[in-house]
Amino acid sequence: MKRLCVFCGSSHGNSPAFTAAARELGEAIAARGIELVYGGSHVGLMGVVADAALARGGKVIGVLPRFMADKELAHPKLTQLHLVETMHERKQLMAELAEGFVALPGGFGTIEEIFEAVTWAQLHLHEFPCGVLNVDGYYDSLVEFLRVSVAKGFVRQKQFESVIVASSVDEMFRRFATFKPEKSEKWILKGKI
Ligand code: AMP
């Protein structure tokens, strides 16, 4: 894997475990020679993961909407910063650059971003692994909700299982390494939307 996209909170959350996990993930990405793609801001866990990768000599590519850069949210020390016009362009470019997607703990933005990546995998618009780093059980209730979605017939079991839920950074990388994309043809094929 050349580049990994990390989605995470623009806040730190209220447990030191979240910051520690963001730091560990950033360091692990750099240590593996993988480039980090992320939202380009210096705030919250976003800043922590970027700083950690940079401190380990890693390459960090930020993708930030111009209106956020205008509010001085841009990280000043990135290897590369792409300024785009809209949030949609941001996610599109992040998806084009990356070969895998991980969500650390975060809020609406993080959840929306990782579910979009999962949805695009379901539609075979990409074949890269998508995972959530379940730090301190932060995503337990979300995973439980997805089980309800399977039970109620809105999410197929195989697609649920294709979302990697890992409780440590090492487990995340191990499972990314053996990931095989779901080949079902139920959904629209690549390039059709
Ligand atoms: P969230 O998980 O809601 O904290 O949001 C994470 C995503 O939303 C990231 O892509 C952020 O760039 C963006 N975002 C939302 N609110 C802010 C904010 N106040 N400052 C910086 N980025 C934000």
Boltz pocket constraint, residues with backbone or C-beta under 6 A from the ligand:
constraints:
  - pocket:
      binder: B
      contacts: [[A, 8], [A, 9], [A, 10], [A, 11], [A, 39], [A, 41], [A, 43], [A, 68], [A, 73], [A, 105], [A, 106], [A, 107], [A, 108], [A, 109], [A, 110], [A, 111]]
      max_distance: 6.0
